Amino acid sequence: MSAEIEEGADEGERTVRKKIEPLMIELLSEVELESGLKEWSFIPIIMSDKFIAGFPEFVKLRRKDKSLDCRVHIEYERFKSAHEQEQVMMALDAMERSIKMMGKQKITENDQVILKDILSTVRKKLLITN
């Protein structure tokens, strides 16, 4: 995970990333996707209304290295003022939206279900047990 972040949300994003990323890496390493996808780069865009227009949401498949870049908005003001658990929830919700966007890049429905299941496992570990 990397990010496009406006000042003020950077510390919260780092904290959230440190919670989500290791679990995602661990769970993704255990699966092989039909599409042959090797890497899923989720890049949250956390920018105020002043800057958000310059950072569109998109999903881009890089066929050569079988990687997928997903850039998805997270509402800046809400994220900035949220407590840590809500920030985690917002990031996971954005990741779920990025999975829905993958169909545009011909990522199979089965692969999307697998990724949603992994995300659901991460959600349970981070939001229910804490």
N, C-alpha and C positions, 0 to 999 in steps of 0.2 A: 504494500500500500504506500502510495505517496499522495500528495494533495496539492490543490490550488487553494491557498488559504489567505484571507485578509487578516491583518493584524488584529488581535483581540480574540481570535478563535484558535490560534496556533497551539497554545498549551493544552486546551481541551482535546484538540484533534490528536496530538501526540499521545496523550493519556489513553484515549480510545483506541488508537492504532496499536499501542503496546498490549492492550487487552485482547483485541480481536485477531491480529495478525498471527501470533503463534498458534492459536487454535485452528485457524483456517489452513495454515501451512501443514499442520499435523494431519488434519482430516482430509485435505486434498491429496496428500501424498499416498493415501490408501486407496485411491480410486483411479480407474482408467476410463476416460470418456470416449464415447463412440466417435465423436468428431475429431479425435486425436489432439484436442486442445492440451497444450503443455503448461500454459501460464495464463492466469487471469489477473490482470492488473486493475484493481479498483482504485480510482482516483476521485475522492470527493472534492467537490467545488464548493467552498464555503466563503462566499463573497456577499457583500451588501448590495442592495439594489443599485447603488452608484456604479459598481463594477461588473455585476453579473452578466450583463449583455455581451461582454467580451469573452465570456467563458461558456459556450454552449454545451449542452449535454450531448454525448454521442457514444457509440460503441464502434470500435474499429478492430477488424480482424487482420492480423498480420499472418498471412498464409505461410510465408517463408519459414518463420520460426514457431508457427502454430500458437501464437499468443493473442490475447484479446485485451484491448485497452477499453475500460469503461469509465467514462467521466460523467458523474451525476451530481446534481445540485443538492445541497443541504442548506436549509434556511439559516442564514447567518445570525440574525438577531436572536432567534429562538435558540440556536445552538450555543451562542455566546452566553446567554443567560441561564441555560439549563444546568441542572446538577449532572454529575457524572453518569448515573444510570440512564437518564433521559438522553444524554449525548450518545451513549452506546446504542440505545434503541434507535435513535435517528440515523446513525451510521448503518446499522443492520437493515433498517427500512430502505435506505438508499441502495444498499447492496442488493436487496431483493428486487428493487426497481431495475437495477442494471441487468439482473438475470432475465427479467421480462423483455428487456430490450435486445437480448442476444438472438432472439428469433430472426431479427432483421439481418443477422450475419450468418444465418443457416446453422446455428448451433441447434442440434436436435432437441425435440421436446424431452426425450429421455435424459439427455445431459442436463437440461434445465431442471428437471425434477431432482436429479442427483445433487446438483448445486444447491437447490432450495432445501433439500434434506440436510445437507451439511450446514447450511446457514441456520436452519432450525435447531440443530444440535448446539451450535455456538450460542444462539439466542438463549436456549435453556440453561446452558452452563453459566452464562454471564448475567442473565437477568433473573433467573429463578433461584439459583443457589446463593446469590449475593444479597 
